[in-house]
Amino acid sequence: MSIGLALLWLAALPCPDAERDIQEFTELARSEPEAVEGALEALEARWQGLPLRAPGDDTPFKHVETVRVRLQGVCTPLEEENTRASARTTDRARLEEILSRPEFAQARQRQGDVLKRLLRMVRSWLEELLQTRGAQSFATSTRTLVLVLGIAVVLFTALRLRSWRRAPTKRAGGPDAAPVPMRLDPPGDHLKRARAALTTQPRSAIREGLLALLSSLESRRLARPDRVRTNRELVEELPQRGAPAHVTGEVERLVRWYDRAFYSLEPVPTEDAARFVDEVERLHQGLAGGTA
């Protein structure tokens, strides 16, 4: 990029006016030596910032010599290059004009044959190059890579088609389907299982106690059997379904203790589990006695 900018800069120089600028600056140095500095600044600006001063220039004539050397040093190579380019263009046009004559028809035909032979030589060289060991290894690796990519695309497409086909089945029986509520046993059965699990599995015992509580509330129509609500939402619905205030308060206390104990990382003490089961059984008996 720097070379390109330099070429553009050189092309912008006013080389056709170089001799005139040198002549005018020489005459100015002779007639008005005091104006040399100002003329140098103007000349440098005209020549795109080209430095036209040297450290040893202490007289107007030394300034003139520096300007002449530097302007000619920049413009002479450009003029020679332009001359050579013009000569090449002229020579080519002259050659084309000569070869277009009828007497050179056979020469043109031979030239075409030479070009064809050259193309055949290049083609043969490329074929020999591609038949080398390195080229064969590269070709083998390329074929293997293309084969692996093709297999990967086929497998990916097959998996996508399989997932699309199975999607309706999953929607029919998956998360969008209506949840099937767990069927609860009578409260007495859950309480028996809770008593049996107290000594070995206190956490399972309090779960059976909670199921006994839910079964007792459902049997009195104080809770809905679908059980899609959380325990807290179940407590909030009790007054709306006609539960007495003391029953609502007791159920709320038991449910809060259960949530805190069952979902804790600490083991459930056997004594606390037994007390929870006893309180659930008393509440169940109270509900049964109230209904009777």
Backbone bond lengths (Angstrom), bond angles and torsions (degrees), N, CA, C in turn:
res aa  C-N    CA-C-N  psi(-1)  N-CA   C-N-CA  omega(-1)  CA-C   N-CA-C  phi
1 M - - - 1.470 - - 1.526 110.58 -
2 S 1.371 116.57 -36.93 1.464 120.09 178.87 1.518 110.42 -64.62
3 I 1.359 116.36 -38.24 1.463 119.66 179.05 1.521 110.38 -64.49
4 G 1.328 116.32 -40.66 1.462 119.86 178.97 1.510 112.16 -63.11
5 L 1.339 116.47 -41.53 1.467 119.31 178.00 1.527 110.92 -64.80
6 A 1.344 116.23 -38.60 1.466 118.86 178.84 1.520 111.32 -64.17
7 L 1.339 116.75 -40.35 1.462 119.81 178.30 1.524 111.47 -64.57
8 L 1.336 115.58 -40.87 1.465 118.37 177.07 1.523 111.21 -62.59
9 W 1.331 115.12 -39.16 1.476 118.86 179.78 1.525 110.85 -65.05
10 L 1.326 116.14 -42.89 1.463 119.48 179.18 1.522 111.50 -64.80
11 A 1.334 115.92 -38.09 1.465 118.85 -179.66 1.523 111.91 -66.58
12 A 1.354 116.44 -24.71 1.465 119.49 -178.48 1.530 112.95 -83.60
13 L 1.321 117.94 -7.02 1.465 120.15 -179.10 1.536 110.53 -71.36
14 P 1.333 117.61 141.31 1.492 121.16 -179.72 1.527 111.89 -82.63
15 C 1.325 116.53 60.56 1.471 120.10 -177.51 1.531 113.56 -60.26
16 P 1.343 120.33 -33.46 1.472 117.87 177.73 1.524 113.62 -58.97
17 D 1.341 117.53 -22.58 1.466 120.68 -179.01 1.522 112.05 -100.18
18 A 1.327 118.23 11.78 1.463 120.27 -174.33 1.529 111.65 -62.70
19 E 1.317 117.55 -48.68 1.464 119.99 -178.20 1.522 111.49 -62.67
20 R 1.319 116.72 -38.99 1.468 119.32 179.54 1.527 110.37 -65.45
21 D 1.359 116.98 -42.58 1.468 119.57 179.81 1.524 110.90 -64.33
22 I 1.345 116.63 -39.36 1.473 119.18 178.45 1.526 110.85 -63.89
23 Q 1.321 116.83 -42.29 1.464 121.18 -179.74 1.523 111.22 -64.15
24 E 1.352 116.59 -45.50 1.468 119.55 -179.46 1.524 111.29 -64.73
25 F 1.338 116.85 -40.18 1.463 119.19 179.85 1.534 110.89 -67.48
26 T 1.341 117.62 -35.36 1.467 120.88 178.14 1.528 110.71 -64.59
27 E 1.316 116.42 -44.26 1.466 119.76 179.16 1.523 111.30 -65.18
28 L 1.347 116.98 -37.99 1.464 119.92 178.44 1.524 110.72 -64.88
29 A 1.340 117.36 -40.51 1.468 120.31 179.81 1.524 111.33 -64.14
30 R 1.312 116.98 -31.52 1.459 119.91 178.92 1.521 112.12 -76.43
31 S 1.329 116.38 -41.75 1.465 119.26 -173.76 1.526 112.96 -89.27
32 E 1.319 118.19 -37.16 1.476 121.45 -176.90 1.529 109.39 -133.78
33 P 1.308 119.06 78.25 1.471 120.84 -178.08 1.530 112.97 -60.34
34 E 1.351 116.18 -31.32 1.468 118.20 -178.29 1.521 112.99 -69.29
35 A 1.319 118.73 -15.72 1.473 121.64 -178.99 1.523 112.78 -94.88
36 V 1.335 116.89 8.11 1.474 119.91 -176.19 1.529 111.38 -65.77
37 E 1.344 117.01 -42.15 1.476 119.75 -177.08 1.523 111.41 -61.37
38 G 1.327 116.51 -46.75 1.464 119.35 178.95 1.512 112.15 -63.92
39 A 1.334 116.08 -38.38 1.464 119.42 179.03 1.524 111.12 -66.89
40 L 1.352 116.78 -35.81 1.466 119.98 177.88 1.528 111.34 -63.14
41 E 1.336 115.91 -43.29 1.468 119.02 178.96 1.522 111.28 -61.91
42 A 1.337 116.55 -43.64 1.463 119.63 179.17 1.527 111.23 -65.31
43 L 1.345 115.92 -37.69 1.462 119.66 -179.03 1.532 111.04 -68.92
44 E 1.322 117.44 -39.86 1.471 120.34 177.54 1.523 111.36 -64.05
45 A 1.339 116.59 -39.31 1.468 119.39 177.26 1.520 110.94 -65.01
46 R 1.343 116.38 -39.67 1.470 119.94 179.65 1.526 111.15 -65.52
47 W 1.345 116.67 -33.37 1.468 120.96 -178.03 1.536 111.64 -97.02
48 Q 1.332 116.32 36.46 1.473 123.28 170.76 1.534 112.85 57.93
49 G 1.349 116.15 37.61 1.458 119.80 177.08 1.510 114.76 80.39
50 L 1.323 118.94 12.54 1.466 121.95 178.55 1.533 109.14 -62.67
51 P 1.354 119.43 123.89 1.477 120.67 -178.98 1.527 110.91 -68.91
52 L 1.335 115.62 121.66 1.464 121.87 -177.11 1.517 111.73 -116.22
53 R 1.324 118.30 21.11 1.464 122.37 179.02 1.523 108.72 -123.19
54 A 1.309 115.07 150.38 1.459 122.06 176.31 1.522 108.40 -125.15
55 P 1.354 117.63 151.52 1.476 119.09 -177.28 1.527 113.76 -58.92
56 G 1.328 118.27 -31.10 1.467 119.91 -176.88 1.511 115.01 -90.61
57 D 1.316 119.29 8.06 1.468 121.91 -178.48 1.527 109.39 -80.12
58 D 1.334 116.15 98.18 1.462 119.66 179.97 1.527 112.67 -114.27
59 T 1.334 116.55 1.72 1.466 120.44 176.96 1.522 109.06 -132.40
60 P 1.328 118.77 156.25 1.465 120.62 179.00 1.519 113.32 -57.68
61 F 1.341 117.52 -34.89 1.464 119.25 -176.96 1.532 111.57 -72.48
62 K 1.343 116.45 -31.40 1.465 118.24 174.16 1.523 110.50 -67.62
63 H 1.338 116.19 -36.49 1.468 119.52 174.96 1.518 110.24 -61.49
64 V 1.338 116.29 -41.58 1.470 119.89 179.80 1.523 110.34 -61.84
65 E 1.339 116.83 -43.43 1.461 120.15 -178.74 1.532 111.30 -64.67
66 T 1.343 116.30 -40.79 1.470 119.50 178.63 1.519 111.03 -63.49
67 V 1.334 116.90 -43.37 1.468 120.50 179.22 1.514 110.21 -62.02
68 R 1.320 116.92 -43.73 1.462 119.87 -178.29 1.534 111.30 -64.23
69 V 1.327 115.96 -45.50 1.475 119.47 -177.67 1.524 110.98 -63.99
70 R 1.326 116.80 -43.06 1.464 118.66 -174.48 1.522 112.12 -74.82
71 L 1.323 117.35 -38.38 1.463 118.41 178.20 1.521 110.96 -66.92
72 Q 1.323 116.43 -42.96 1.461 118.47 178.71 1.529 111.24 -68.91
73 G 1.340 116.69 -34.19 1.462 119.27 178.93 1.519 112.78 -65.52
74 V 1.343 116.68 -31.32 1.464 119.87 178.58 1.513 111.29 -81.87
75 C 1.307 117.16 -42.43 1.468 120.23 -170.61 1.521 113.42 -84.86
76 T 1.320 118.39 -28.62 1.471 119.36 -177.26 1.526 112.21 -61.08
77 P 1.359 120.97 -47.01 1.475 119.28 177.40 1.521 112.71 -61.79
78 L 1.339 117.09 -36.55 1.463 119.14 179.34 1.518 110.77 -65.70
79 E 1.343 116.50 -41.30 1.464 119.20 179.52 1.525 111.29 -65.80
80 E 1.346 116.50 -38.94 1.469 119.09 178.52 1.519 111.31 -64.78
81 E 1.350 116.33 -40.69 1.464 119.56 179.04 1.518 110.69 -64.52
82 N 1.332 116.98 -41.56 1.470 119.65 178.13 1.524 111.11 -63.97
83 T 1.350 115.60 -37.71 1.469 118.87 179.11 1.520 111.13 -65.16
84 R 1.352 116.09 -42.83 1.465 119.47 179.21 1.515 111.25 -64.96
85 A 1.346 117.06 -40.27 1.464 119.82 178.94 1.520 110.87 -64.23
86 S 1.337 115.73 -40.95 1.464 118.74 178.46 1.520 111.11 -64.91
87 A 1.350 115.48 -38.59 1.465 118.98 179.10 1.516 110.86 -65.93
88 R 1.356 116.03 -41.09 1.464 118.92 178.88 1.516 110.70 -62.55
89 T 1.342 116.02 -42.04 1.463 119.23 179.36 1.522 110.92 -63.40
90 T 1.339 115.18 -42.68 1.472 119.23 179.66 1.523 111.20 -65.25
91 D 1.352 115.84 -43.68 1.464 119.63 -179.71 1.521 111.07 -63.29
92 R 1.315 117.15 -40.86 1.459 119.41 -179.74 1.526 110.94 -66.20
93 A 1.331 116.01 -43.53 1.466 118.79 178.86 1.526 110.79 -62.79
94 R 1.354 115.14 -39.68 1.471 118.88 178.65 1.525 110.96 -64.59
95 L 1.334 116.54 -41.40 1.464 120.23 -179.79 1.521 111.04 -65.67
96 E 1.325 117.23 -42.18 1.460 119.58 178.31 1.528 111.20 -63.29
97 E 1.318 115.62 -37.37 1.476 118.84 179.69 1.528 110.69 -65.98
98 I 1.350 116.28 -38.73 1.470 119.82 179.58 1.524 110.93 -68.86
99 L 1.340 115.96 -44.49 1.465 119.18 -177.22 1.517 112.55 -70.11
100 S 1.322 117.53 -18.86 1.462 119.20 179.52 1.523 112.78 -78.61
101 R 1.331 117.65 -5.36 1.459 120.35 179.87 1.534 109.79 -72.06
102 P 1.336 117.41 152.21 1.475 120.25 -177.70 1.518 113.45 -60.00
103 E 1.327 117.82 -33.95 1.461 118.98 -175.98 1.524 112.85 -68.96
104 F 1.368 116.40 -13.34 1.462 119.34 179.18 1.528 111.88 -103.27
105 A 1.340 117.38 19.65 1.466 120.51 -179.66 1.516 111.20 -62.46
106 Q 1.358 116.53 -44.52 1.456 119.66 180.00 1.531 111.10 -64.92
107 A 1.324 116.30 -35.14 1.470 118.98 177.75 1.527 111.00 -64.20
108 R 1.338 115.92 -39.93 1.467 118.79 177.24 1.521 110.64 -62.84
109 Q 1.347 116.15 -40.24 1.456 119.61 -179.87 1.530 110.58 -64.55
110 R 1.355 116.18 -43.14 1.459 118.87 177.89 1.526 111.15 -63.43
111 Q 1.342 115.62 -36.04 1.467 118.97 177.56 1.521 110.69 -62.65
112 G 1.345 117.06 -40.04 1.462 119.86 176.99 1.510 111.59 -63.72
113 D 1.347 116.87 -38.85 1.464 119.78 177.20 1.520 111.12 -64.33
114 V 1.313 116.50 -39.55 1.468 119.72 177.82 1.522 110.63 -61.51
115 L 1.331 116.59 -41.76 1.459 120.15 178.91 1.527 111.00 -63.21
116 K 1.320 116.56 -41.03 1.464 119.48 178.58 1.524 110.71 -63.85
117 R 1.352 115.73 -42.71 1.463 118.42 178.67 1.527 111.02 -62.94
118 L 1.326 115.75 -38.21 1.463 119.07 178.56 1.527 111.01 -63.99
119 L 1.325 116.83 -41.60 1.462 120.01 178.18 1.519 111.30 -64.38
120 R 1.349 116.50 -39.24 1.463 118.97 178.06 1.526 111.06 -64.80
121 M 1.337 116.49 -38.12 1.466 119.32 178.26 1.529 111.20 -64.09
122 V 1.321 115.69 -43.14 1.468 119.17 178.45 1.521 110.82 -63.11
123 R 1.321 117.07 -41.29 1.465 120.86 179.46 1.526 111.05 -63.75
124 S 1.341 116.80 -43.25 1.467 120.03 178.69 1.523 111.00 -63.28
125 W 1.339 115.72 -39.57 1.464 118.91 179.10 1.528 111.44 -63.91
126 L 1.321 117.14 -41.26 1.462 120.42 178.50 1.524 111.28 -65.05
127 E 1.333 117.24 -40.08 1.465 119.58 178.89 1.522 111.10 -64.17
128 E 1.340 117.16 -40.96 1.458 119.76 176.96 1.524 111.47 -64.49
129 L 1.327 115.50 -37.77 1.463 119.09 178.79 1.517 111.40 -64.06
130 L 1.329 116.81 -41.17 1.463 120.55 -178.92 1.519 112.54 -72.10
131 Q 1.332 117.58 -16.35 1.452 120.51 179.78 1.519 112.90 -91.87
132 T 1.304 118.53 3.39 1.455 121.35 177.32 1.517 110.19 -72.31
133 R 1.334 116.14 167.76 1.466 120.87 -176.21 1.527 111.48 -64.55
134 G 1.330 116.68 -42.40 1.463 118.43 179.24 1.509 112.10 -63.19
135 A 1.342 115.82 -40.59 1.464 118.59 179.02 1.515 111.16 -66.88
136 Q 1.346 116.84 -37.85 1.456 118.98 177.90 1.521 111.31 -64.79
137 S 1.339 116.67 -40.85 1.475 119.31 177.19 1.517 110.92 -62.16
138 F 1.326 115.76 -42.96 1.466 118.82 178.51 1.525 111.34 -62.62
139 A 1.341 116.08 -42.67 1.466 119.09 179.59 1.522 110.90 -64.10
140 T 1.350 116.94 -40.58 1.471 119.68 178.30 1.521 110.96 -63.71
141 S 1.331 116.68 -44.73 1.469 119.64 178.75 1.517 111.07 -62.00
142 T 1.319 116.21 -39.58 1.467 119.25 179.85 1.520 111.16 -64.55
143 R 1.334 116.33 -43.77 1.470 118.59 178.53 1.522 111.44 -63.12
144 T 1.335 116.78 -40.15 1.473 119.90 178.75 1.518 110.98 -63.42
145 L 1.334 116.01 -43.88 1.461 119.48 179.68 1.521 111.31 -62.55
146 V 1.325 116.62 -43.28 1.466 119.88 178.97 1.520 110.55 -63.19
147 L 1.344 117.02 -39.41 1.467 120.27 179.13 1.522 111.10 -64.34
148 V 1.343 117.07 -44.19 1.470 120.39 179.42 1.519 110.80 -62.87
149 L 1.330 116.77 -43.53 1.463 119.45 178.87 1.524 111.22 -63.09
150 G 1.326 116.96 -38.95 1.464 119.53 178.21 1.512 111.95 -63.56
151 I 1.352 117.19 -43.38 1.469 120.39 178.09 1.523 110.54 -63.14
152 A 1.344 116.89 -40.93 1.468 119.82 179.42 1.521 111.30 -62.63
153 V 1.324 117.12 -41.21 1.468 120.15 178.77 1.521 110.74 -64.36
154 V 1.338 117.14 -41.14 1.470 120.09 179.70 1.525 110.65 -64.44
155 L 1.341 117.31 -44.43 1.465 120.10 179.54 1.523 111.38 -64.11
156 F 1.319 116.45 -42.42 1.464 119.32 179.26 1.525 111.02 -62.06
157 T 1.325 116.68 -42.81 1.466 120.22 178.92 1.519 111.09 -63.91
158 A 1.342 117.05 -41.05 1.466 119.92 179.59 1.521 111.47 -64.28
159 L 1.338 116.63 -41.27 1.466 119.47 179.08 1.522 111.33 -65.79
160 R 1.313 116.63 -39.19 1.465 119.34 178.21 1.522 111.26 -64.12
161 L 1.331 116.77 -43.33 1.466 119.83 178.70 1.520 110.75 -63.75
162 R 1.322 116.57 -38.74 1.461 119.38 179.58 1.517 111.35 -65.69
163 S 1.336 116.51 -41.79 1.472 119.05 179.02 1.523 111.13 -66.01
164 W 1.347 117.45 -37.13 1.468 119.71 178.21 1.524 111.17 -65.78
165 R 1.336 116.85 -38.00 1.459 119.30 -179.58 1.518 112.17 -71.17
166 R 1.321 116.86 -33.49 1.467 120.15 -178.37 1.518 112.60 -84.25
167 A 1.325 117.07 -12.83 1.469 119.45 -177.18 1.521 112.71 -60.59
168 P 1.355 121.46 -45.59 1.470 119.91 179.49 1.514 112.81 -60.95
169 T 1.355 117.65 -36.89 1.460 120.24 179.56 1.512 110.71 -64.74
170 K 1.348 115.35 -41.83 1.456 118.40 178.97 1.517 111.60 -65.22
171 R 1.326 116.05 -37.15 1.467 117.57 179.52 1.522 110.90 -68.56
172 A 1.359 115.82 -33.40 1.462 118.36 -177.44 1.512 111.31 -68.88
173 G 1.350 118.47 -38.38 1.455 120.03 -176.69 1.500 113.06 -119.62
174 G 1.318 118.29 14.39 1.451 121.63 -174.63 1.503 112.73 -100.24
175 P 1.342 116.02 -142.49 1.463 119.85 -174.18 1.517 113.84 -63.95
176 D 1.358 118.20 -27.29 1.457 119.62 -177.72 1.525 112.45 -75.80
177 A 1.342 117.01 -17.92 1.464 118.91 -178.95 1.521 109.93 -71.46
178 A 1.302 115.55 157.02 1.461 120.52 -178.83 1.522 109.65 -66.88
179 P 1.338 119.90 130.51 1.456 121.65 -179.18 1.523 111.12 -66.13
180 V 1.319 114.64 139.57 1.471 120.13 178.30 1.525 108.14 -90.07
181 P 1.320 119.27 115.55 1.460 120.50 -177.49 1.525 111.36 -67.83
182 M 1.332 114.20 146.73 1.455 119.18 177.29 1.530 109.25 -73.67
183 R 1.316 115.31 132.41 1.465 119.63 -179.49 1.529 108.62 -81.71
184 L 1.324 115.24 122.75 1.459 120.73 -179.22 1.520 111.03 -88.13
185 D 1.317 113.71 146.86 1.462 119.67 174.00 1.523 109.00 -82.79
186 P 1.313 117.70 171.96 1.467 119.95 174.66 1.523 110.47 -58.92
187 P 1.327 117.84 151.92 1.464 120.22 -177.46 1.522 113.17 -56.13
188 G 1.319 117.51 -36.01 1.459 119.61 -179.27 1.514 112.85 -62.63
189 D 1.338 117.70 -38.20 1.465 120.07 179.35 1.527 111.35 -65.67
190 H 1.327 116.65 -41.92 1.468 119.23 178.13 1.523 111.09 -64.91
191 L 1.329 117.08 -37.60 1.463 119.92 179.30 1.524 110.93 -66.95
192 K 1.330 117.96 -36.55 1.468 120.28 177.32 1.531 110.56 -63.70
193 R 1.314 116.46 -44.06 1.463 118.74 179.31 1.527 111.27 -66.65
194 A 1.337 116.12 -33.90 1.459 119.26 177.18 1.523 110.83 -64.83
195 R 1.340 117.68 -42.87 1.465 120.83 178.41 1.532 110.83 -62.23
196 A 1.335 116.35 -39.14 1.462 119.59 -177.53 1.526 111.98 -69.47
197 A 1.328 118.09 -28.19 1.464 121.06 -176.77 1.517 113.49 -94.01
198 L 1.326 118.82 -0.41 1.466 120.49 -174.39 1.521 112.30 -62.34
199 T 1.313 118.57 -42.91 1.465 121.07 -173.02 1.529 112.71 -76.23
200 T 1.319 117.28 -30.55 1.475 120.06 -175.06 1.532 113.30 -105.61
201 Q 1.322 117.48 -37.49 1.470 121.26 -175.99 1.529 109.66 -135.64
202 P 1.333 117.04 80.16 1.471 119.22 -178.31 1.532 112.77 -60.68
203 R 1.331 117.57 -34.35 1.464 119.33 -179.18 1.529 110.58 -65.68
204 S 1.329 117.79 -41.41 1.467 120.75 176.40 1.519 110.67 -66.66
205 A 1.336 116.27 -32.19 1.467 119.69 -179.88 1.525 111.15 -65.41
206 I 1.354 117.22 -43.83 1.467 117.54 -179.31 1.531 110.53 -71.14
207 R 1.347 117.72 -27.35 1.466 118.58 175.43 1.525 110.07 -66.37
208 E 1.328 117.28 -43.56 1.463 119.37 176.56 1.525 110.49 -63.23
209 G 1.349 116.93 -34.17 1.457 119.56 176.63 1.520 111.81 -64.54
210 L 1.356 116.99 -40.86 1.464 119.84 177.36 1.524 110.56 -63.97
211 L 1.346 117.34 -41.69 1.463 119.92 178.28 1.526 110.98 -62.83
212 A 1.327 116.46 -36.38 1.467 119.23 176.21 1.522 110.61 -63.86
213 L 1.353 116.66 -40.20 1.461 120.53 178.01 1.527 110.72 -63.26
214 L 1.331 117.69 -45.27 1.460 120.74 179.37 1.522 111.13 -64.31
215 S 1.327 117.00 -41.43 1.470 120.18 179.21 1.520 111.11 -62.59
216 S 1.341 116.30 -38.92 1.467 119.82 179.30 1.527 110.82 -66.85
217 L 1.355 117.39 -41.73 1.461 120.19 179.03 1.523 111.19 -66.76
218 E 1.339 117.66 -38.68 1.462 120.03 179.63 1.523 111.47 -67.70
219 S 1.324 116.02 -36.21 1.472 118.00 -179.87 1.525 111.61 -67.20
220 R 1.353 117.07 -23.20 1.471 120.96 176.74 1.525 110.93 -98.01
221 R 1.337 117.51 8.58 1.465 123.31 -179.79 1.530 112.34 60.77
222 L 1.326 115.48 27.88 1.461 119.81 175.80 1.534 111.77 -92.52
223 A 1.309 117.67 -6.55 1.469 122.99 177.75 1.515 108.05 -144.26
224 R 1.313 115.27 148.16 1.466 119.98 -179.96 1.529 110.27 -79.55
225 P 1.312 118.25 144.68 1.472 120.25 -176.29 1.529 113.81 -77.65
226 D 1.364 118.28 -8.27 1.466 117.32 -177.13 1.526 112.23 -73.91
227 R 1.339 118.01 -28.14 1.457 123.48 176.63 1.531 113.42 54.98
228 V 1.320 115.62 41.38 1.463 119.86 174.35 1.525 111.14 -93.03
229 R 1.302 116.44 -3.21 1.457 121.74 179.76 1.525 109.93 -91.89
230 T 1.319 115.29 157.75 1.453 119.72 172.59 1.520 109.01 -78.82
231 N 1.324 115.20 168.85 1.465 119.06 179.91 1.525 111.22 -61.30
232 R 1.318 116.87 -38.39 1.464 119.80 179.28 1.529 110.91 -65.69
233 E 1.340 117.26 -41.60 1.468 119.91 177.72 1.524 111.25 -65.93
234 L 1.331 116.41 -33.89 1.476 119.31 177.00 1.527 110.55 -62.26
235 V 1.340 116.65 -41.93 1.470 120.02 179.19 1.522 110.61 -65.25
236 E 1.346 117.33 -38.67 1.463 120.02 -179.62 1.525 112.00 -66.50
237 E 1.331 118.42 -25.77 1.466 121.31 -179.34 1.525 112.96 -84.16
238 L 1.329 117.58 -14.72 1.472 119.60 -175.22 1.530 112.84 -58.17
239 P 1.362 120.05 -47.93 1.478 117.99 179.42 1.520 112.28 -61.97
240 Q 1.353 117.17 -34.19 1.461 119.78 -179.70 1.527 112.09 -68.08
241 R 1.321 116.82 -24.32 1.463 120.58 -179.33 1.521 112.32 -98.43
242 G 1.344 116.18 11.15 1.462 120.49 172.24 1.506 115.48 91.82
243 A 1.331 119.33 17.73 1.461 120.88 179.85 1.521 109.72 -76.94
244 P 1.324 118.47 138.70 1.467 121.08 176.40 1.529 110.49 -62.84
245 A 1.322 115.00 161.24 1.460 119.94 -176.47 1.517 111.39 -65.20
246 H 1.355 117.72 -40.14 1.458 118.67 -177.86 1.534 111.28 -68.91
247 V 1.345 116.11 -31.18 1.470 118.95 176.90 1.535 109.96 -69.13
248 T 1.335 115.72 -42.71 1.466 119.28 178.77 1.518 110.82 -60.69
249 G 1.332 117.03 -44.28 1.453 120.43 179.96 1.516 112.47 -63.78
250 E 1.338 116.94 -41.51 1.461 119.80 -179.69 1.527 111.43 -67.65
251 V 1.322 116.53 -42.08 1.466 119.70 178.81 1.532 110.31 -63.92
252 E 1.327 116.93 -40.91 1.465 119.68 179.24 1.517 111.14 -62.25
253 R 1.336 117.32 -41.59 1.467 120.63 179.39 1.521 111.33 -64.35
254 L 1.334 116.42 -44.52 1.462 120.06 -179.32 1.537 111.58 -65.40
255 V 1.337 115.88 -41.39 1.468 119.35 -178.07 1.529 110.84 -67.24
256 R 1.313 117.05 -40.53 1.465 119.57 178.74 1.526 111.01 -62.90
257 W 1.340 115.69 -43.80 1.467 118.05 178.94 1.524 110.20 -63.15
258 Y 1.329 117.07 -40.30 1.466 120.43 -179.06 1.538 110.62 -62.86
259 D 1.332 117.08 -47.68 1.466 119.93 -179.48 1.525 111.34 -59.74
260 R 1.322 116.22 -40.45 1.463 119.72 -178.44 1.529 111.44 -69.77
261 A 1.340 117.43 -38.55 1.464 120.45 -176.74 1.525 112.31 -81.44
262 F 1.343 117.18 -43.29 1.465 120.02 -173.71 1.525 111.60 -69.06
263 Y 1.341 117.45 -38.73 1.462 120.70 -176.58 1.526 113.02 -93.34
264 S 1.324 116.98 8.11 1.454 120.91 176.91 1.528 109.51 -82.09
265 L 1.331 115.40 152.97 1.463 120.06 176.61 1.525 112.00 -79.11
266 E 1.305 116.83 -14.75 1.458 120.91 179.13 1.525 110.16 -79.34
267 P 1.332 118.07 148.20 1.475 119.97 176.09 1.526 110.91 -66.36
268 V 1.315 114.91 148.64 1.470 120.73 -179.58 1.529 108.57 -83.21
269 P 1.326 118.26 121.20 1.473 119.26 178.35 1.531 111.04 -62.60
270 T 1.321 115.62 143.98 1.470 120.32 -178.40 1.525 111.01 -63.83
271 E 1.346 116.87 -38.54 1.466 119.36 -178.92 1.530 110.84 -64.25
272 D 1.338 116.94 -43.29 1.462 119.70 179.56 1.521 111.14 -65.74
273 A 1.334 117.22 -38.65 1.462 119.85 177.98 1.525 110.96 -64.21
274 A 1.351 116.74 -41.27 1.469 119.70 179.46 1.522 110.79 -65.00
275 R 1.332 117.09 -40.45 1.458 120.01 178.65 1.529 110.63 -63.91
276 F 1.340 117.67 -40.56 1.465 120.53 178.20 1.529 110.90 -61.54
277 V 1.326 116.67 -45.13 1.471 119.90 -179.83 1.531 110.30 -63.04
278 D 1.351 116.97 -41.15 1.472 119.87 178.89 1.524 111.06 -62.09
279 E 1.336 117.14 -42.80 1.464 119.77 -178.68 1.528 111.12 -67.37
280 V 1.339 117.31 -37.12 1.465 119.55 176.10 1.524 110.14 -63.53
281 E 1.332 116.23 -41.15 1.475 118.93 -179.35 1.526 111.03 -65.64
282 R 1.350 117.52 -40.55 1.459 119.67 177.82 1.527 111.04 -63.36
283 L 1.365 116.72 -41.41 1.457 119.01 178.61 1.524 110.52 -63.79
284 H 1.328 116.80 -40.41 1.470 119.90 178.20 1.527 111.09 -61.94
285 Q 1.321 116.12 -43.41 1.467 119.14 179.15 1.522 111.26 -65.43
286 G 1.355 115.89 -36.86 1.456 118.44 177.76 1.518 111.64 -65.41
287 L 1.344 117.14 -40.94 1.461 119.65 177.63 1.519 110.98 -65.41
288 A 1.324 116.34 -39.29 1.467 119.34 179.36 1.514 110.73 -66.57
289 G 1.357 116.95 -40.36 1.461 119.37 179.02 1.507 111.80 -68.05
290 G 1.375 117.37 -37.20 1.462 120.40 178.89 1.505 111.04 -64.97
291 T 1.331 116.97 -38.20 1.460 119.90 179.96 1.516 111.11 -69.96
292 A 1.343 114.83 -38.66 1.457 117.78 178.65 1.508 110.38 -65.74
